[in-house]
């Protein structure tokens, strides 16, 4: 029995957002879909910078975009709330950055780098001020953020090759990162 269907263009990424729906995005557009696949949020950029990573606030009031040189937070209608440089020059290929826009006004960024990957946390409510930054034990990895059930911790799972993965479990206290590596699971 078919419940719902939708058409996706080639080169589309699909991610499940707990409590929010499906995030469907490409380098040129993003959509958030309800569980019945109806559109909750849709946006297409008018500028030339490709989208490298997307994060959506749980209540869908804003979203974050990581581009080749900067990260932006935009309101649901697409207006830029703020933009800051993330400190690297990234391409549309490997490695890919990742981001998570948390309900506590924090924007979590995984920034891959040949000198060592970084975890960066920005204050999403104050124009992107850096809360904390930590070097990771990986180089040019690919990461996925995982929110725990009670939304108190953010997991970060990093693949660095066909057989190597690292998982981290982080929280913030007094606007500083606490936590670290927990091999095997976030």
C-alpha positions as CSV (number, residue, x, y, z in Angstrom):
1,X,0.0,0.0,0.0
2,X,1.5,3.3,-1.1
3,X,1.2,5.9,1.7
4,X,2.9,8.9,0.0
5,X,5.5,9.7,-2.6
6,X,7.5,12.6,-3.9
7,X,10.0,13.3,-6.7
8,X,13.6,14.2,-5.9
9,X,16.1,15.6,-8.3
10,X,19.5,13.9,-8.8
11,X,22.3,14.8,-6.3
12,X,19.8,15.1,-3.4
13,X,20.6,14.4,0.2
14,X,17.8,13.1,2.5
15,X,18.1,13.2,6.3
16,X,15.5,12.4,9.0
17,X,15.1,15.2,11.5
18,X,13.7,13.9,14.7
19,X,10.4,15.6,15.6
20,X,10.7,17.7,12.4
21,X,10.3,15.5,9.3
22,X,12.6,14.9,6.4
23,X,15.3,17.3,5.2
24,X,15.7,17.1,1.5
25,X,18.4,19.2,0.0
26,X,20.9,19.6,-2.9
27,X,23.6,22.2,-3.6
28,X,20.8,24.5,-5.0
29,X,17.7,23.9,-2.8
30,X,16.2,22.7,0.4
31,X,12.9,21.3,1.5
32,X,11.6,20.1,4.8
33,X,8.8,17.5,4.4
34,X,6.2,16.4,7.0
35,X,5.9,12.6,7.5
36,X,3.2,12.5,4.8
37,X,5.7,14.1,2.4
38,X,3.9,17.5,2.1
39,X,6.2,20.5,2.1
40,X,6.7,22.3,5.5
41,X,9.5,24.6,4.3
42,X,11.0,25.2,0.9
43,X,13.8,27.5,-0.2
44,X,16.0,28.0,-3.3
45,X,19.0,30.4,-3.1
46,X,19.3,33.3,-5.6
47,X,23.1,33.6,-5.1
48,X,25.8,31.4,-6.7
49,X,27.3,29.8,-3.6
50,X,26.5,26.0,-3.4
51,X,24.9,24.6,-0.2
52,X,27.4,22.1,1.4
53,X,25.4,21.3,4.6
54,X,22.0,22.3,6.1
55,X,20.6,22.3,9.6
56,X,17.0,23.1,10.5
57,X,15.7,24.3,13.9
58,X,13.3,21.8,15.5
59,X,10.3,24.2,15.2
60,X,11.3,25.0,11.5
61,X,11.6,28.8,12.3
62,X,15.1,29.1,10.8
63,X,17.7,27.1,9.0
64,X,21.5,27.1,8.7
65,X,23.5,26.8,5.5
66,X,27.2,26.0,5.2
67,X,28.8,27.3,2.1
68,X,32.4,27.1,0.7
69,X,33.5,30.0,3.0
70,X,30.8,30.9,5.4
71,X,27.8,29.7,7.4
72,X,24.5,31.6,7.5
73,X,21.4,31.4,9.6
74,X,18.2,32.3,7.7
75,X,14.6,32.8,8.8
76,X,12.0,30.3,7.5
77,X,11.2,32.8,4.7
78,X,14.9,32.8,3.6
79,X,16.0,36.1,4.9
80,X,19.6,36.2,6.2
81,X,19.6,36.6,10.0
82,X,23.4,36.5,10.1
83,X,26.5,35.1,8.3
84,X,30.1,34.5,9.5
85,X,33.2,33.0,8.0
86,X,33.8,29.4,9.2
87,X,37.6,29.6,8.8
88,X,38.1,27.1,5.9
89,X,37.6,27.0,2.1
90,X,35.4,24.0,1.3
91,X,34.5,22.4,-2.0
92,X,31.4,20.5,-3.1
93,X,33.2,17.2,-3.1
94,X,34.9,15.2,-0.4
95,X,35.2,16.0,2.5
96,X,31.8,17.4,3.4
97,X,31.0,19.6,6.3
98,X,28.0,19.0,8.5
99,X,25.8,21.1,10.8
100,X,23.1,20.8,13.4
101,X,20.9,23.7,14.5
102,X,19.8,22.9,18.0
103,X,16.7,24.2,19.8
104,X,18.9,25.9,22.5
105,X,20.1,28.5,20.0
106,X,23.4,26.7,19.3
107,X,24.7,25.9,15.8
108,X,27.0,22.9,15.8
109,X,29.5,22.6,12.8
110,X,31.7,19.8,11.7
111,X,34.4,21.5,9.6
112,X,36.7,19.0,7.8
113,X,40.3,20.0,7.3
114,X,43.5,18.4,6.0
115,X,45.3,19.8,9.2
116,X,42.7,18.2,11.5
117,X,38.9,18.3,11.6
118,X,37.2,20.8,13.9
119,X,34.0,20.9,15.9
120,X,32.7,24.5,16.2
121,X,29.8,25.7,18.2
122,X,28.2,29.1,17.4
123,X,25.6,31.1,19.2
124,X,22.7,31.2,16.7
125,X,20.9,33.9,18.7
126,X,23.7,36.4,18.8
127,X,24.9,36.7,15.2
128,X,27.1,33.6,15.1
129,X,29.5,34.4,17.9
130,X,31.8,31.4,18.5
131,X,31.0,29.6,21.7
132,X,33.8,27.0,21.5
133,X,36.0,25.1,19.1
134,X,37.7,21.8,19.5
135,X,40.2,19.9,17.3
136,X,39.1,16.3,16.6
137,X,41.1,13.2,16.1
138,X,40.2,12.9,12.5
139,X,41.5,14.4,9.2
140,X,39.1,15.1,6.3
141,X,36.3,12.9,7.7
142,X,32.6,12.9,7.0
143,X,30.3,13.5,9.9
144,X,26.7,13.0,11.0
145,X,25.1,14.8,14.1
146,X,22.8,12.6,16.3
147,X,20.6,14.2,18.9
148,X,20.0,12.0,22.0
149,X,16.4,11.3,23.1
150,X,16.4,13.9,26.0
151,X,18.1,16.5,23.8
152,X,20.8,17.1,26.4
153,X,23.7,15.8,24.3
154,X,24.7,16.0,20.7
155,X,26.4,13.0,19.2
156,X,28.9,13.3,16.4
157,X,29.7,10.2,14.3
158,X,32.7,10.6,12.0
159,X,33.6,8.2,9.2
160,X,37.3,8.6,8.2
161,X,37.6,5.6,5.8
162,X,36.0,2.4,4.9
163,X,36.8,0.7,8.2
164,X,37.4,3.6,10.7
165,X,34.7,5.5,12.6
166,X,34.8,7.7,15.7
167,X,31.9,8.8,17.8
168,X,31.7,11.7,20.2
169,X,29.1,12.7,22.7
170,X,29.0,16.5,23.6
171,X,27.1,18.9,25.7
172,X,27.6,22.5,26.6
173,X,27.8,24.0,30.1
174,X,28.5,27.7,30.7
175,X,28.7,27.9,26.9
176,X,31.7,25.6,26.7
177,X,32.0,22.2,25.1
178,X,32.1,19.2,27.5
179,X,32.5,15.6,26.4
180,X,34.7,13.8,24.0
181,X,35.4,10.5,22.3
182,X,33.4,7.4,23.1
183,X,34.5,4.7,20.7
184,X,31.7,2.7,19.2
185,X,28.7,4.9,19.7
186,X,27.7,8.5,20.4
